[in-house]
């Protein structure tokens, strides 16, 4: 019985020494770095095309006034990254087309290969204000202008 008591006493002392906070020693430490790459996901949905039909010449052209139409078309942009939107005008020959997002204090931008509008990640809806000026002497009659957009990430 004496041997059993001695073994229990030695095991108890070892447990007491090991569990003492000041004496414990870290045996191993490891660090793991996890990198998650989230791909850019963007969606441009044209709910209502940005298109305009008008008569040339329009009222006010004789006084040098442009044709300004507000709240044209509707699009939704969804992006998990900062984005830029570019536009091109189709069927706008003989006219200079300018655009800006509706209900903003943005400046008019000519619609050409250099025009770009930017925004942060998120979900947005846009309609557009269009300004049309005659460039040269277009033939009188019914005219149509349609904007086509491309969404890209910054």
C-alpha positions in Angstrom: 0.0 0.0 0.0 2.9 2.3 0.7 4.0 2.1 -3.0 0.6 3.1 -4.2 0.5 6.1 -1.9 4.0 7.2 -3.1 2.9 6.9 -6.7 -0.2 8.9 -6.0 1.8 11.5 -4.1 4.3 11.9 -7.0 1.5 12.2 -9.6 -0.3 14.8 -7.5 2.9 16.8 -7.1 3.5 16.6 -10.9 0.0 17.8 -11.6 0.4 20.6 -9.1 3.6 21.8 -10.7 2.3 21.5 -14.2 -0.9 23.4 -13.4 0.9 26.3 -11.6 0.4 29.4 -13.8 3.9 30.8 -13.4 5.7 27.6 -14.2 3.8 26.4 -17.3 5.6 26.6 -20.5 4.2 26.9 -24.1 5.2 23.8 -26.0 4.3 24.9 -29.5 2.8 27.9 -31.3 1.6 28.1 -34.9 0.2 30.9 -36.9 -2.0 30.4 -40.0 -2.9 33.2 -42.4 -6.0 32.7 -44.5 -6.5 34.9 -47.6 -9.9 34.9 -49.2 -10.1 36.4 -52.7 -13.6 37.6 -53.7 -14.0 38.1 -57.4 -15.6 41.2 -58.7 -19.2 40.7 -59.5 -21.1 43.4 -61.4 -24.5 43.5 -63.1 -26.0 46.2 -65.3 -29.7 45.8 -65.9 -31.4 48.1 -68.4 -35.0 48.3 -67.1 -36.0 51.0 -69.6 -33.6 51.9 -72.5 -32.0 55.3 -72.6 -33.6 56.3 -75.9 -35.1 59.4 -77.2 -37.1 60.3 -80.3 -37.5 64.0 -81.2 -38.3 66.3 -84.0 -35.5 68.4 -85.6 -35.6 71.4 -85.5 -37.0 71.7 -82.0 -38.6 74.7 -80.4 -35.9 77.1 -79.2 -33.3 76.0 -81.7 -33.6 79.3 -83.6 -32.5 81.0 -80.3 -29.6 78.6 -80.0 -31.2 76.6 -77.2 -30.3 72.9 -76.8 -33.0 70.2 -76.5 -33.0 69.0 -72.8 -35.0 66.0 -71.8 -35.0 64.9 -68.1 -35.5 61.4 -66.6 -34.9 59.2 -69.6 -34.6 55.4 -69.2 -33.8 53.4 -66.1 -30.9 51.2 -65.2 -29.8 49.2 -62.2 -26.2 48.8 -61.2 -25.1 46.2 -58.7 -21.4 45.8 -58.0 -19.2 44.6 -55.1 -16.4 46.9 -56.3 -16.0 50.5 -57.3 -17.1 50.9 -60.9 -17.2 53.1 -64.0 -19.8 53.4 -66.6 -19.1 54.4 -70.2 -21.6 55.3 -72.9 -21.9 55.6 -76.6 -24.7 57.2 -78.7 -26.2 55.4 -81.6 -28.2 57.1 -84.3 -27.1 60.5 -83.1 -25.3 61.6 -86.3 -25.5 65.3 -86.8 -25.9 66.0 -83.1 -23.7 66.4 -80.0 -25.2 64.4 -77.2 -24.6 65.2 -73.5 -25.7 63.2 -70.5 -25.8 63.3 -66.7 -27.5 61.1 -64.1 -31.0 62.5 -63.3 -31.4 64.4 -60.0 -27.7 65.0 -59.4 -25.6 68.1 -59.5 -23.2 66.4 -62.0 -21.8 68.3 -64.9 -23.0 67.5 -68.4 -20.6 65.1 -70.1 -20.4 64.6 -73.9 -21.4 61.0 -74.8 -18.3 59.6 -76.6 -15.6 57.1 -76.0 -14.0 59.3 -73.2 -17.2 59.8 -71.1 -17.2 57.9 -67.8 -19.3 58.0 -64.7 -18.0 56.4 -61.5 -19.5 55.0 -58.4 -18.7 53.0 -55.3 -19.7 49.4 -54.6 -23.4 48.8 -53.9 -26.7 48.8 -55.6 -28.0 51.8 -57.5 -30.7 52.9 -59.9 -30.1 55.6 -62.5 -32.1 57.5 -65.1 -30.6 60.1 -67.3 -30.9 63.8 -68.3 -30.0 64.3 -72.0 -28.9 67.5 -73.7 -28.8 67.6 -77.5 -27.2 70.2 -79.7 -27.1 70.4 -83.4 -23.6 69.7 -84.9 -23.6 71.0 -88.4 -26.9 71.1 -90.4 -28.8 67.8 -89.9 -31.8 67.1 -92.2 -35.1 68.2 -90.7 -37.4 65.4 -89.5 -37.9 62.8 -86.8 -34.7 61.7 -85.1 -33.8 59.0 -82.6 -30.9 58.8 -80.2 -30.1 55.7 -78.1 -27.3 55.3 -75.5 -25.5 52.0 -75.0 -23.7 51.5 -71.7 -20.7 49.4 -70.6 -20.0 48.7 -66.9 -16.5 48.0 -65.7 -14.7 47.9 -62.4 -12.0 50.4 -61.4 
